[in-house]
């Protein structure tokens, strides 16, 4: 498949759909900081981004089903539009549980959210030729959902599908988009070309926190990085639509934040997100889930410098 030169794919003045994977804040005592979570969901929606709950940024795989449902209920009470990860809690070697996925997705859809099919061990082991039919079978649970390609660098349960499988997902009417987290521009560009030629309204949601400029080429996004500064991402997106060249400076600064926060070990980005939100005065502390990967205290110095530069665009 010929994809042409990268600059030939750029789509100026396009309206970007931004979905932000919301950080789940914790209290010093170890419990969830529900008040800070509510405030962050609301501020994300108020600036024009769509909150995404129970994703990796929200420790969704580390929560029990009742807690995940409480997060969804909170979102329903606060905002008109949100997405949420549909989880199946299985173990290595377990078979794929279609009914469990349908139940998790129905819980989200019945509360007004759009489910995201989060990887599981059973789904990871599904033979590639059966992936599209599995997703087609999810339509019994809801009339719209988002599929998820997740690189194993993020989660051992994840995988990136073959291009032919992606093309098949485009053909599932209830599948309105795919979150693509390969960290590979070339793979994402090929998916954009397929999307443009067969179903232009299908959303390729970049999960590449190391290449957030993929929005220039036609991707929308579902990012964890945007939870650090939803207001700055919304401003950046608006400047792209308006043709304002300040887009590039702000995008570069946000990418610098992404390169720092998403360094190895990648899972530590959630602790940096908590630190950044604390520096902004949006959470009381930088507490995280007890099973989360920590970052050193020295990160505060770098994050504070980035926040100081960011204050030229948004209030801190």
N, C-alpha and C positions, 0 to 999 in steps of 0.2 A: 504493500500500500504506500503510495507516494503522499507524503505530508507537506511537501514544499519547505521553504525556509521558515524559521520561527517567526521572523518579523512579518511575514505574509499572513500570519494567523491573528495578529493583534486586532482587536475589535474595539475601537475608540467609542467613547460616549455611550457605553452600554450600561443599562441599569443592573447593578449587582445585587443578588440575593445573598445576604449574610446570615448564617446560622452560627450561633456562638455556644460552644460546649461550656456550660456554666460550672464553675468551681463549686464544690460543696465545702463550705467553711466548717471548721470545728472549734469548739471551746477548749480552753486550757484543761478543763476537767475531763475531756475526752469525748463528750457528746457532741452531736451536731448543733451548730449555731444556726438555729432555724430563722431567727430574726435577720441575721446577715444574709442568709440564703434568699429570703423573701425580698430583701432590698436589692440584691444583685440581679435576681430575675426581673424585677420591675425596672431597674435602670437599664438593663439590656434591651428590654422591649421598648422603653421610652425613647431610646435613640434610634430605633428602627431596625434593630437586629432581632432575629428569632431565637429565643432561648432553647437550648438543647439540654435535657436533663438525663441524669444517670448514664452519661457517656463515661469514658475513661477519666476525663477531667472531674467528673462527679463521683468517682470511685464506684460506679455502678456495679461492677463485678465483685466488689468487696462488701456490698450491702446485702441484707436479706430482702426477700420479696416484699415484706410488709413495709420496710423503710423506703424501698424504691417506690412503692405505691403512694406512700405519704408525700414523697417529693412531687409526684405527678399531681396529686390532689392539691398541693400548695400552688403549683403552677396554674392549674385550672382556675383557682380562686383569684389569681393576680393578672393574668394576661389572656388575650384572645387567641393567640397562636403560639404553639410550641411543638417541639418534637421531643421524643424520649426514646431511649434505648430499650428494646425488648430483649430481656435476658432469659436464658435457660441455664439453670444451675446444674451442670453435669460434671462428670469426671472423665479423665482419659480412658478411652476404651468403651465408653457408653455409646449406644446407638443414637442416631438423630431422633429427636422427639418432636415430631410435627405438631402434635396436639398441644404440647407445652408452649411452643412458639405461638401458636394461634391464641392460646389463652392469655399469654403475656401481651400480645399485640392488641387483643380485644380490650384488655384492661386500659390500655393507653387510648385507643380510638374512642371508646365509650366515654372518655373524659375530655374529649375534644382535641387530643394530640395526634400527631403523625408518628407512627412507630418507626424506629430504625432497627433493622435486623442485626443485632449484635452477635458476633461470632461465638460459637460454642464448640466443645470438643466433638460433638456429634456432627455438626455442620462441617467442621474442618475435615472430617474423615469421609464425607460424602463424595463419591466419585464425580469427577468433573462433568461428565455427560448428564448427570442427574440434577445439577444445581439449578438450572432454569426451571425444570418442572417442579422442584421443591418450592421455589419462590412463587410460581404460578398457584401452587396449592395454598399459599398464605392468603390469597384473596378472599377466602371464606371468613377470615377474621376481621377484615377491614377493606375499605374501598381505596385506600392509598397508603403506601409505605415506602421507605427508603432502604435500599440494599446497602451492603457495606463490604468493601474490599479493604482489608486491613493487613498490612505487612507484618510478618512474624517478628520483626524488630520491636514492634509495639506490644504484641501479645502472641503467645505460642499457639493460640487457637485461630489466629487469623491467617488468611492467604489472599493472594492476588489471583484473580481468575484469568483464564486464557481470554484473548480478545474475542474469540467466537462466543464464549459464554457471556461476556459483557454485552455483545450484540444481541444475544438472546434475551437478556434482562430488559433491554430497551423495548422488546416486543411484548413484555408483560404489562398490560394496560394499567394495572393497579400499582405497579412499581413506577413512582414518579421521579426517581433519581437514584444515583449511587454515590455514596461517600467513598472517595478513592484515596487511599493512604499508602501508596507505594513509595513515596519520596522520589519518584522517577518522572521527570518532566516528559520524557519521550513516550512513556506509557500513557500518561494523561493526555498528551496531544493526540495520540491515536484514538483515544476514546472520544475526544471532542470532535474529531473528524467524522467518526461513525455517527455520533449524536446528530451533528449538523446535517448529515445526508439522509437520515432516516426518521428522526423524531426531534425536531428542534426545541420542543418545550420540555424535553427530558433534561434534568439537571445533573451535570457532573459537578459534584461538590468536592472541591479539593480539600484534602486533609493534610496537605504538605505544608507544615509549619516552617519549613526551610525554603519555601518558594511561594510566598504569599502573593507574588505578582502574577500567579496563574490566572487571576481574574482578568488580566489584560487579554488573555487568549480565548476567553469564553467560559471559563470555569466560574461557578459560584463557589461558596465555601461553607464548610462545617469544621471549624478550627477550635482547638483548645487555646491557642495564643490569644484569640480575640477576647477571652474572659479577663485578661489583664487590663484591657482598655477598650471596652465596647464603644465608648464615645469616639475614640480616635479612629477605630476601624470604620465606624459609620461616616465620619467626616471624610476619611480617605475615599470611601466608596462614592460619596456624593461628588467629590472633586473629579473622580474619573468620569462620572456621568455628565458633569458640566464641562468637561474639557479643560479643567483648571490644572496647570502644570505643577501646582503645589502638591498634587497627588504623589509625585515621584519622591520628593523630599520626605514626606510623611511615611510613605511606604518603606523607604530605606531605613528610617528610624525604627519602625515596627519590625522590620526584618532583622535588624541588629538585635532587638529584644528577643526575637524568636531564635536566632542563632545562639545566643547566650543561654536562654532558658531551656532549649531543647538539645543541649549538648549531652554527651554520654555521662551517666546513664540517663536515658531519655525520660524515664518515669519521674525523675526528680523535678521536672517542669512544674508539677503541681505544687511542690513546696515553694518554688520561686513565684508561682502565681499567688499563693497565700501571702508571701512576703511583700509582693508588689501591691496587693490590695491593702495590706496593713499600712504601707508607706503612703498610700492614697487616702487613708483614713476611712476606708470602706469596710474593714473588719477590725476587730479588737486585737487579734493576735495572728501569728502565722502558723497556727496549729493545723495539723493534717491528720488524716486517717492513720491509726497506729501501724498499719501495714505498709504505709507509703514510704517511698525512697526519700531520704532527707538531703538537703543541700547545706553546705557550710555557711556559717554566719557571715563570712567574707562576701557572700553574694550580695548582701545589702548595699555595699558600697557601689557596686556596678549598677544595681537596679535603681539606686537613688540618683545616680548620674543620668541614667536614661529617663527617669521620671522628670528630672529637672529640664531636660531638653524637650520632653513631650509637653511640658507646661506652656511652651510657645504656641501650642495648637489647642490644647484643652485644659480645663482647670484641674489642678491636682487636689 
